[in-house]
Amino acid sequence: MQNLARQNYLQAEVQTATPQKLQLMLIEAAIKNIHRTKKAWEEEKFEAACDSLSLAQDIVAEILSSVDKEGSPDLAGKIASIYVFIFRRLSEGGMTHDPEKLDDALRVLTSERETWRQVCEKFGSSVLNSDAPSSAGSRLDLSTDSSTKVLISPPKSPSGITTATFGKPTAKPQSGGGSGVSWDV
């Protein structure tokens, strides 16, 4: 029952989120999955580490693919280079099980998270607070403990991700040309 309530809350949160907030949610999910990877390495749970690192890489790849290259190509190139760096450090860290390389990615993602929090505050979107205690129930917990999946379609506008739907992960694209890429959130 609690999982159903959480799933309904998360579904409403994503469906009503602004593009800026969706961007922030993705960054939060990537950060959490990197932390899970590092913890799994420490516990020698290598399959779990591989899964969480793969999710983090998928999220970063989706963010990278959503960069609008037509509006301002110079700015888009600079933004893309940030996410290419993050993806590269995640890949290198995964190949060598080097937590320092993951820390490099975390530092940049943490900075990005702060930037997107400020954007959300400026434009009136509610801000996620992953560091706050979860007792209030009014914040979105991006843990991977449940079976809830969020499927994000590639953006169709310069503002970022335009659709998010819930469901079981699929290998084929969603209707409307979505990528079918899924992440535990």
Rosetta blueprint (number, residue, H / E / L):
1 M L
2 Q H
3 N H
4 L H
5 A H
6 R H
7 Q H
8 N H
9 Y H
10 L H
11 Q H
12 A H
13 E H
14 V H
15 Q H
16 T L
17 A L
18 T L
19 P H
20 Q H
21 K H
22 L H
23 Q H
24 L H
25 M H
26 L H
27 I H
28 E H
29 A H
30 A H
31 I H
32 K H
33 N H
34 I H
35 H H
36 R H
37 T H
38 K H
39 K H
40 A H
41 W H
42 E H
43 E L
44 E L
45 K L
46 F H
47 E H
48 A H
49 A H
50 C H
51 D H
52 S H
53 L H
54 S H
55 L H
56 A H
57 Q H
58 D H
59 I H
60 V H
61 A H
62 E H
63 I H
64 L H
65 S H
66 S L
67 V L
68 D L
69 K L
70 E L
71 G L
72 S L
73 P H
74 D H
75 L H
76 A H
77 G H
78 K H
79 I H
80 A H
81 S H
82 I H
83 Y H
84 V H
85 F H
86 I H
87 F H
88 R H
89 R H
90 L H
91 S H
92 E H
93 G H
94 G H
95 M H
96 T H
97 H L
98 D L
99 P H
100 E H
101 K H
102 L H
103 D H
104 D H
105 A H
106 L H
107 R H
108 V H
109 L H
110 T H
111 S H
112 E H
113 R H
114 E H
115 T H
116 W H
117 R H
118 Q H
119 V H
120 C H
121 E H
122 K H
123 F L
124 G L
125 S L
126 S L
127 V L
128 L L
129 N L
130 S L
131 D L
132 A L
133 P L
134 S H
135 S H
136 A H
137 G L
138 S L
139 R L
140 L L
141 D L
142 L L
143 S L
144 T L
145 D L
146 S L
147 S L
148 T L
149 K E
150 V E
151 L E
152 I E
153 S L
154 P L
155 P L
156 K L
157 S E
158 P L
159 S L
160 G E
161 I L
162 T L
163 T L
164 A E
165 T E
166 F E
167 G L
168 K L
169 P L
170 T L
171 A L
172 K L
173 P L
174 Q L
175 S L
176 G L
177 G L
178 G L
179 S L
180 G L
181 V L
182 S E
183 W E
184 D E
185 V L
